[in-house]
Amino acid sequence: MCGRFVITLPVDDMAQVFEALPDNDLPDVPNYNVCPTTRVHVVQGGGEGSRRLTSMRWGFLPHWYKSPTAGPLLINARAETIAEKPAFREAARQRRALVVASGFYEWTKTPEGARDPWYITPADGGALVMAAVWQDWISPEGERLRCCALVTTAANRGMSQIHHRMPVVLQPADWPLWLGEAGHGAARLMRATPEDTLRWHRVDRAVNSNKAVGPELTVPLQDIAGA
């Protein structure tokens, strides 16, 4: 699962990494507490030289929703059922994208029920690129809202110590296939990333609030304690 994440990569660097043309109204960076229903940075495919770096609402809206709050908030789509679920199956076939992040948060619980946050990042220090599906939702009044959901899968052995689910993390060699630029077979990419691709550390419980801001949210807890 992924319910909150971080983006610190400058827009120009994102555009260069993905060889994508950036839109003019992208969300501000850095953002150390990206929450559902906010706009996130998304890469859409389109063939060689025509990728687009754009923004979408994080929270998928099925076409039958009459308003953004007409049903459950769909921020994640399960890899195991995405091809069959009415909300996601067409998007899984035709509208796949990449959500760009620097890392994401996940939580464990203490015996007393308190929530301890962890910050998970790529082991190589690069961008965290997560598989997503998207849709143009149109309200009964004609309002158009482009929205997306992250694709999740069963956690690998290491991540399962924190949570039983994790986002589908894609490496650069996988991007063309997921974006529909390299033929068929994207379903095989919906698996847990290898054990050595992610690292994590505990962070302060301040991030438990969706209103928390600032780079200190990602600082290892032991560094805060020793300050």
C-alpha positions in Angstrom: 0.0 0.0 0.0 1.0 3.6 -0.4 -0.9 6.4 1.2 1.6 9.2 1.5 4.8 10.0 -0.3 7.6 12.6 -1.0 8.8 14.4 -4.1 11.9 16.5 -4.1 13.2 16.1 -7.7 13.1 19.4 -9.5 10.7 19.5 -12.5 13.5 20.1 -15.0 15.3 17.1 -13.7 12.1 15.0 -14.0 11.6 16.1 -17.6 15.2 15.1 -18.4 15.1 11.8 -16.7 11.9 10.7 -18.5 12.6 12.6 -21.7 9.2 14.2 -21.3 7.8 17.5 -22.2 6.6 19.2 -18.9 3.3 21.0 -18.5 3.3 24.6 -17.3 1.1 24.0 -14.2 2.9 21.2 -12.4 2.7 20.9 -8.5 5.3 22.7 -6.5 8.4 20.8 -5.3 9.7 19.8 -2.9 6.7 18.3 -1.1 7.5 16.1 1.9 3.9 15.0 2.6 2.0 14.3 -0.6 -1.5 13.3 0.3 -4.4 11.7 -1.5 -6.7 14.0 -3.5 -3.8 16.4 -4.2 -2.1 16.7 -7.6 0.9 14.5 -8.3 3.6 14.4 -11.0 2.7 11.8 -13.7 4.5 10.7 -16.8 2.3 9.6 -19.7 3.7 7.7 -22.7 3.2 8.6 -26.3 6.0 7.1 -28.4 9.6 8.2 -28.8 10.1 11.9 -28.0 6.4 12.5 -27.0 6.2 11.6 -23.4 4.4 14.2 -21.2 5.1 15.2 -17.7 1.8 16.3 -16.3 -0.2 16.4 -13.1 -3.3 14.4 -12.0 -5.5 14.1 -8.9 -4.3 11.2 -6.8 -7.6 9.4 -6.3 -9.2 7.4 -9.2 -12.8 8.3 -10.0 -14.8 5.6 -11.9 -16.9 6.9 -14.6 -20.1 6.1 -12.7 -19.2 8.4 -9.8 -21.5 11.5 -9.9 -19.1 13.5 -7.8 -15.5 13.0 -6.5 -17.0 12.0 -3.1 -19.7 9.6 -4.5 -17.8 6.5 -3.4 -14.7 5.2 -1.8 -11.4 7.0 -2.3 -9.5 4.8 -4.8 -5.8 5.8 -4.3 -4.5 2.3 -5.0 -5.3 -0.5 -7.4 -4.4 -4.1 -6.6 -2.2 -5.8 -9.2 -3.9 -9.1 -8.6 -7.4 -7.8 -9.5 -6.8 -4.7 -11.6 -7.6 -6.5 -14.9 -11.0 -7.6 -13.6 -12.2 -4.7 -11.4 -14.8 -2.6 -13.3 -13.2 0.6 -12.0 -9.7 -0.2 -13.3 -9.8 -2.8 -16.1 -10.0 -0.4 -19.1 -7.4 1.9 -17.6 -5.1 -1.1 -17.0 -5.3 -2.0 -20.7 -5.1 1.5 -22.2 -4.2 4.2 -19.7 -1.0 3.4 -17.8 1.4 6.0 -16.4 4.3 6.6 -14.0 4.0 8.5 -10.8 7.3 10.2 -9.8 8.4 10.3 -6.2 11.5 10.4 -4.0 10.1 8.0 -1.4 7.0 6.9 0.4 5.8 6.5 4.0 4.4 3.3 5.6 3.3 2.6 9.1 3.7 -0.1 11.7 1.7 -0.4 15.0 3.1 -0.7 18.5 1.5 -3.1 20.9 -0.4 -0.1 22.3 -1.8 0.7 18.9 0.3 3.8 18.2 1.4 4.3 14.5 5.1 4.4 13.8 6.0 5.9 10.4 8.8 4.6 8.1 10.3 6.4 5.1 11.1 4.1 2.2 13.4 5.2 -0.6 15.4 3.7 -3.5 18.6 2.2 -2.3 20.5 4.0 -5.1 19.2 7.4 -4.1 17.5 7.9 -7.4 13.8 8.6 -8.3 11.1 6.3 -7.1 9.0 5.5 -10.1 5.6 3.9 -9.3 3.2 2.2 -11.7 -0.2 3.9 -12.1 -3.4 4.0 -14.1 -5.3 7.1 -15.0 -8.7 8.3 -16.2 -10.5 11.4 -17.4 -13.5 11.6 -15.1 -16.4 13.8 -16.3 -19.1 15.0 -13.9 -22.8 15.3 -14.9 -22.2 19.0 -15.3 -19.3 18.4 -17.8 -16.5 19.1 -15.4 -13.4 17.1 -16.4 -10.9 15.9 -13.9 -7.8 13.8 -14.8 -7.1 11.3 -11.9 -4.9 8.4 -11.1 -4.3 5.4 -8.8 -1.1 3.7 -7.8 -0.7 0.0 -8.6 0.2 -2.1 -5.5 1.3 -5.7 -5.1 2.3 -8.1 -2.3 5.3 -6.9 -0.5 8.7 -8.5 -0.9 10.3 -10.2 2.1 12.0 -7.1 3.4 9.1 -4.8 3.0 6.7 -7.3 4.6 8.3 -6.5 7.9 6.6 -3.1 7.7 3.5 -3.8 5.5 2.0 -6.6 3.5 1.5 -4.4 0.4 3.9 -2.1 -1.6 3.7 0.0 -4.7 4.8 -1.5 -8.0 8.2 0.1 -8.5 9.5 0.2 -12.0 13.1 0.4 -13.3 14.0 2.5 -16.3 14.1 -0.6 -18.6 10.5 -1.3 -17.7 9.1 2.2 -18.4 8.5 1.8 -22.2 6.5 -1.4 -21.7 4.4 0.0 -18.9 3.7 3.2 -20.8 2.6 1.2 -23.9 5.5 2.2 -26.0 7.0 -1.3 -26.3 4.3 -3.7 -27.2 2.3 -6.0 -24.9 3.1 -7.8 -21.7 2.9 -5.0 -19.1 1.1 -7.4 -16.7 4.4 -9.2 -15.9 5.7 -5.9 -14.4 3.2 -6.0 -11.6 5.3 -7.7 -9.1 7.4 -6.8 -6.0 10.7 -5.0 -6.6 13.8 -7.1 -5.8 15.0 -7.1 -2.2 18.0 -4.8 -2.7 16.2 -1.9 -4.5 14.7 -0.2 -1.4 15.9 1.0 2.0 14.0 2.4 4.9 14.3 4.1 8.3 12.0 5.2 11.1 10.9 8.9 11.1 9.1 11.1 13.6 5.4 10.6 14.2 4.9 14.2 13.1 4.2 12.8 9.6 1.2 11.1 11.0 -0.6 14.4 10.4 -1.5 15.1 6.8 -0.9 18.7 7.5 2.8 18.3 8.5 5.4 19.9 6.2 9.1 20.2 5.8 12.2 18.1 5.2 12.5 17.1 8.8 9.7 14.6 8.1 12.1 12.3 6.4 15.0 12.6 8.9 15.9 9.3 10.6 14.5 9.1 14.1 17.8 8.4 15.7 19.3 11.6 14.1 16.5 13.6 15.6 17.0 12.0 19.0 20.7 12.7 18.9 20.3 16.3 17.8 
